[in-house]
Amino acid sequence: MTDTLTTLADACGIADAYHDIWGGHHLTSTYTRQALLTAMHFSPDAVVTNPDKILRELEARAWQQRLPPVVVVRSGEVIRMDLTLS
């Protein structure tokens, strides 16, 4: 479960470690990951007992994103759009 929690936290932008002001390296604890995910409005119970379900839902949601209604580019700039399947 810890590997899945680490993957879920990474997908949500939570680092697995950080450096403090004095340059010390610290690993992000399981408790901290769970607390941050809960603060991001994920169910506390699901974060603790079933993080793989949340991860699957996030991955599915990423594939179901629609195209933005407007894309602004400068003349001569390469147009890049991420396409997803729904």
N, C-alpha and C positions, 0 to 999 in steps of 0.2 A: 504494500500500500504506500510506503514512503516514496518509492520510485514514481508512482502515479501522482502522488501529491506534489512531488518536485516538478514533474512535467506540467501539471496543471498550474502551479505557481509560476513557472517559467512562461507559459502561454498567456498568463495574465500580467506579465511584466514584473514579477517579484523575483529579485535576484537570489541566487543560492548562497551568496556571500557578499560582504562589503568591507571597505576599509574605513576605519574611523579617522578622526582628525589627526591622530598621532601616527597614522600609517599602519596601525594594527589590523590584521586580517581576521575577520569573524565570519563564521558560518551562520546562515540563517536557520534558526531552529524550527522544528516541526510545529511547535506551538505558535511561533511568530507567523509562519506561513498560513496556518489555520486561522489565526486572528485577522490577518490581512485579507484573506479570501472572504471571511465573514464580513469584514468592513466593506468589501466590494459587493455586498448584498447577495452573496451565495448563502444558501441554507447552512447554518452551523452543523446540523446533523449530517447533511450530505457531505460536507467538507471532511468531517471526521470519519464517517462510515463508508462513504461511497464516492470518493473523488473521481474514480474512473467514469462514472455516469455523467458527472459534470463535464469532464473533458470530452467525452463523446458528443454531448450536446453542443459544446462550443465548436468542435470541429464540424459538426453538421451545420450549425448556424453560419459558419464562415463560407460554406459552399452555397448557401441560399441567399447571400447578399445580392441585392439588385444593383444595377448600374446607377451611378449618380445621375441626377436629372440634367446636369450641366457640367461640361468640362471646358475649362479655359486654358488655351495654350497660346504661346507667342508664335508669330509667323516664322516659319523655318524650323520650329522646334518639333521633335519627334513626338507623336501622340502615343501615349501609353495608357492602356486601360486593363485593369484586372477583371477577367471574366470569371463568373462562377456559374455553377449548374443549380437549377432549382427543381 
